[in-house]
Amino acid sequence: MSDREIMYRDALREALHEEMTRNPEVFVIGEGIAERGGSYKVTEGLLAEFGAKRVRDTPISEASMIGVGVGAAIAGARPVVEILYIDFAMLGMDQIVNQAAKFRLMTGGEGRVPFVLRTQGGTGGGVAAQHSQSLEALFYHIPGLRVVMPSTPYDAKGLLKYALRQPDPVMFLEHKHLYMTKGHVPDGEIIVEFGKADIKREGTDVTLIAWSNMIPRTLEAAEALAAEGISAEVLDPRTLVPLDREAVLKSVAKTNRCVIVQEAVRRGGVGSDIASIIQEEAFYDLDAPVTVLGGMNTPIPFNLALEQASVPQKENIVEVVKRVLHADLVA
């Protein structure tokens, strides 16, 4: 296999194309995903390749399209439903939470829902409070859902292909700032299994755990810290459900300190749950308290400067890491 550098959005398109070619039961629906190729051009060209029966534009009704997807999955198909913004997935929460997530257990394991919901969230571009949220904690909380948040083109392709082969519902959460980013993706079959974290950067002084668009930002912070002699390890869970606890605990045992970085608001976030896991299962490995750096507990502002101030930036990560190291020295 040759190594290539492609965009995140192109990696997603390749995954869809390959899985639609491999399995005729895979189809995609969403607003503007057929004729227009999607707002971020992830589905561009699929209509011409696979036809209108398998690539369908829908009315502006998220509850309806999610319901169609869940029903089709129960009937044996493999739908991919694209919701333009994660904020709009709230309109289909009954179908996601009360139907898709529970169906397998409510049928004694006989019924399955091989359903993938693709959507994007996060800040960027000043699209304000109803188009910029990071809502992964809502789905993380629901038993029966898989929650996937790739940060690189390689992970995006491999995880989406794996998602389209699973028997259970998957929330595949992307980020608007990542679609145009580039990364190395081998030419050929790529499968990334759920529940397997990736060390994006090796380090010895502190573990930085982040996901989605916070990975490139955390890597920038790690580079700045390295210039000051601080070695930060950057761990990307890739999937929040299932979470690779073993990788998290192994990294913390190595560095003895941990900072968790999330774009979502600090209160009630996934980072707090990961912190509780570390402090319960790796307490005696810690030389300082686990720290969670998250977004402000406020709706995302429309103003670009305020939007930037509402979520963690490279400088915030560097500052928190130094504070954690200083706490260690004081202790």
C-alpha positions in Angstrom: 0.0 0.0 0.0 1.3 3.5 -0.9 1.1 6.3 1.6 -0.9 9.4 0.5 -1.9 12.7 2.0 -5.6 13.4 1.6 -8.2 15.5 3.3 -10.4 14.4 6.2 -13.5 14.8 4.0 -12.0 12.8 1.2 -11.1 10.0 3.6 -14.8 9.9 4.8 -15.9 9.8 1.1 -13.6 6.9 0.4 -14.9 5.0 3.3 -18.5 5.4 2.1 -17.6 4.6 -1.4 -15.8 1.4 -0.5 -18.5 0.2 1.9 -21.3 1.0 -0.5 -19.4 -1.0 -3.2 -18.8 -3.9 -0.8 -22.3 -4.1 0.6 -25.4 -3.2 -1.4 -27.4 -2.7 1.8 -25.5 0.5 2.6 -27.3 3.7 1.6 -27.0 7.3 2.6 -29.7 9.9 3.2 -29.6 13.6 4.4 -30.2 17.2 3.5 -28.4 18.2 0.3 -26.2 15.1 0.3 -27.1 13.9 -3.2 -27.3 16.6 -5.9 -25.2 19.0 -3.8 -22.8 16.5 -2.4 -23.2 17.7 1.1 -22.3 21.0 2.7 -18.8 19.7 3.3 -18.6 17.7 0.1 -18.2 14.4 1.9 -20.9 12.7 -0.3 -19.8 14.4 -3.6 -20.0 12.0 -6.5 -21.8 9.2 -4.7 -25.1 9.9 -6.5 -23.6 9.5 -9.9 -21.9 6.3 -8.8 -24.7 4.6 -6.9 -27.9 6.2 -8.1 -30.9 7.9 -6.4 -32.1 4.8 -4.6 -29.0 4.6 -2.4 -28.1 8.3 -2.2 -31.2 10.3 -1.3 -31.9 14.0 -0.4 -34.4 14.4 2.3 -36.8 17.1 3.4 -35.7 19.4 6.2 -37.0 17.1 8.9 -34.3 15.5 11.1 -36.8 13.5 13.1 -38.2 11.9 10.0 -34.8 11.0 8.4 -33.5 9.6 11.7 -36.7 7.6 12.0 -36.3 6.3 8.5 -32.7 5.3 9.2 -33.6 3.5 12.4 -36.5 1.7 10.8 -34.5 0.7 7.7 -31.7 -0.7 10.0 -34.2 -2.8 11.9 -35.5 -4.1 8.6 -32.0 -5.3 7.6 -30.4 -2.4 5.7 -27.3 -0.4 6.7 -28.3 3.3 6.5 -26.0 6.3 7.0 -28.0 9.3 8.0 -26.2 12.6 7.7 -27.4 15.4 10.0 -25.9 18.8 9.0 -25.2 20.0 12.5 -25.1 17.9 15.7 -27.4 20.6 17.3 -30.2 19.4 14.9 -29.9 15.8 16.1 -31.9 16.9 19.2 -35.0 16.7 17.0 -34.5 13.0 16.7 -33.6 12.1 20.3 -36.6 9.9 20.8 -35.6 7.8 17.8 -31.9 7.7 18.8 -32.3 7.2 22.6 -35.6 5.3 23.0 -35.6 3.3 19.8 -32.1 2.7 18.3 -30.2 2.4 21.5 -32.6 0.1 23.3 -33.9 -2.1 20.5 -31.4 -5.0 20.8 -31.9 -5.5 24.5 -35.7 -5.0 24.3 -35.8 -7.9 21.8 -33.7 -10.2 23.9 -30.8 -9.7 21.5 -32.7 -10.9 18.4 -33.2 -7.4 16.9 -30.3 -5.3 15.7 -30.0 -1.7 14.5 -26.9 -1.3 12.2 -27.4 2.4 11.9 -24.8 5.1 11.5 -25.6 8.7 12.2 -22.9 11.1 10.8 -22.9 14.7 11.9 -20.5 17.5 12.8 -20.2 19.9 15.7 -17.9 22.3 17.4 -16.9 25.9 17.1 -15.6 27.6 14.0 -16.7 30.3 11.6 -19.0 32.2 13.9 -22.1 30.2 13.3 -23.3 30.8 16.8 -25.1 29.0 19.6 -27.4 26.7 17.6 -24.7 25.4 15.1 -21.5 25.1 17.2 -22.2 22.8 20.2 -20.1 19.8 21.2 -22.8 17.4 22.5 -20.9 14.1 22.7 -21.7 13.8 26.4 -25.4 13.4 25.7 -24.8 10.3 23.6 -22.0 9.1 25.8 -24.5 8.9 28.6 -26.9 6.6 26.7 -26.3 2.8 27.0 -26.5 1.1 23.6 -24.9 3.8 21.5 -21.3 3.8 20.2 -19.7 7.2 20.1 -16.9 7.8 17.6 -14.9 11.1 17.3 -12.0 10.8 14.8 -9.3 13.5 14.7 -7.3 12.5 11.6 -8.1 11.4 8.0 -6.7 8.0 8.7 -8.9 7.5 11.7 -11.9 9.0 10.0 -11.7 6.4 7.2 -10.8 3.4 9.3 -13.4 4.1 11.9 -16.2 4.8 9.5 -15.6 1.6 7.6 -15.6 -0.3 10.9 -18.8 1.5 11.9 -20.5 0.3 8.7 -19.9 -3.3 9.6 -21.3 -3.1 13.2 -24.7 -4.5 14.3 -25.4 -1.6 16.7 -26.1 2.1 16.3 -23.1 4.4 16.0 -23.0 8.1 16.6 -20.2 9.2 14.2 -19.2 12.7 15.3 -17.0 14.9 13.1 -15.8 18.5 13.5 -16.3 21.3 11.0 -12.7 22.5 11.4 -11.3 19.0 10.4 -12.9 18.5 7.0 -10.1 20.4 5.1 -7.2 19.1 7.2 -4.8 16.7 5.6 -3.1 13.5 6.8 -1.4 10.4 5.6 -3.8 7.6 4.6 -2.5 4.4 2.9 -4.0 3.5 -0.4 -6.1 0.4 0.4 -8.2 -1.3 3.0 -8.1 0.5 6.4 -10.0 -0.7 9.4 -9.7 0.9 12.8 -11.5 -1.0 15.5 -13.5 0.7 18.2 -12.1 0.9 21.7 -8.4 1.2 20.6 -6.8 4.5 21.6 -3.9 6.0 19.7 -0.9 7.7 21.1 -0.5 10.7 18.8 2.7 11.8 20.6 5.0 10.0 23.1 5.9 11.7 26.3 7.0 11.2 29.9 6.0 14.2 32.1 2.2 14.4 31.6 -0.6 12.7 29.7 -2.8 14.9 27.6 -6.1 13.2 26.7 -8.2 14.9 23.9 -10.4 14.0 21.0 -11.7 15.4 17.7 -10.5 19.0 17.0 -8.8 19.3 20.4 -6.1 16.8 19.1 -4.4 19.2 16.7 -4.7 21.9 19.3 -3.2 19.7 22.0 -0.4 18.6 19.7 0.5 22.3 19.2 0.5 22.8 22.9 2.7 19.7 23.4 5.2 21.2 20.8 5.3 24.4 22.7 5.8 22.6 26.0 8.6 20.6 24.5 10.5 23.8 23.7 10.5 24.4 27.5 11.7 21.0 28.3 8.3 19.5 29.2 7.5 16.1 27.6 3.8 15.7 27.0 2.1 12.4 25.8 -1.0 13.0 23.7 -3.5 10.2 23.8 -6.5 10.2 21.4 -9.3 7.7 22.5 -10.7 7.9 19.0 -13.9 6.3 20.4 -15.5 7.5 23.6 -17.8 4.4 23.7 -16.2 2.0 23.9 -13.4 3.8 25.8 -9.9 2.3 25.9 -9.5 2.4 29.6 -6.4 0.2 29.5 -4.5 2.7 27.3 -5.6 5.6 29.5 -4.4 4.0 32.7 -1.2 2.7 31.1 -0.3 6.3 30.0 -1.1 7.8 33.3 1.0 5.1 35.1 3.9 6.2 32.8 3.6 10.0 33.3 1.9 10.2 36.7 0.0 13.3 35.7 -3.0 13.9 33.4 -4.8 16.8 31.8 -8.0 16.1 29.8 -8.9 18.6 27.1 -12.4 18.8 25.6 -14.1 21.5 23.5 -17.5 20.7 25.1 -18.5 22.7 28.2 -16.7 21.7 31.3 -19.8 20.9 33.3 -21.1 17.3 32.9 -18.6 16.5 30.2 -16.9 13.2 29.1 -13.7 14.6 30.5 -15.1 14.5 34.0 -16.0 10.8 33.7 -12.6 9.9 32.4 -11.1 11.8 35.3 -13.2 9.8 37.7 -12.0 6.6 36.1 -8.4 7.6 36.5 -8.8 8.7 40.1 -10.6 5.5 41.0 -8.4 3.1 39.2 -5.0 4.8 39.1 -5.0 7.0 42.2 -1.7 5.8 43.5 0.0 6.4 40.2 -0.9 10.1 40.4 1.6 12.8 41.5 -1.0 15.6 41.0 -4.8 15.8 40.7 -6.3 15.0 37.3 -7.4 18.3 35.6 -10.1 18.8 33.1 -9.9 21.8 30.7 -13.2 22.3 28.9 -15.3 25.0 27.2 -17.0 27.7 29.3 -20.4 26.9 30.6 -22.1 29.3 28.2 -23.8 29.1 24.8 -21.3 29.6 22.0 -21.1 33.3 21.0 -21.5 34.6 17.5 -18.7 37.1 17.8 -15.5 35.4 16.6 -13.2 36.7 19.4 -15.7 35.6 22.0 -16.2 32.2 20.3 -12.5 31.6 20.5 -12.4 32.6 24.1 -15.2 30.2 25.0 -13.2 27.0 24.2 -9.7 25.8 25.0 -6.8 27.2 22.9 -3.2 26.2 22.8 -2.2 28.8 25.3 -4.8 27.5 27.8 -3.5 24.0 27.5 0.1 25.1 28.1 -0.9 27.1 31.1 -2.9 24.2 32.7 -0.1 21.7 32.1 2.4 24.0 33.8 0.0 24.5 36.7 -0.3 20.7 37.1 3.5 20.3 37.1 3.8 23.2 39.6 1.3 21.5 41.9 3.5 18.4 41.7 6.6 20.4 42.7 4.8 22.1 45.5 3.6 18.8 46.9 
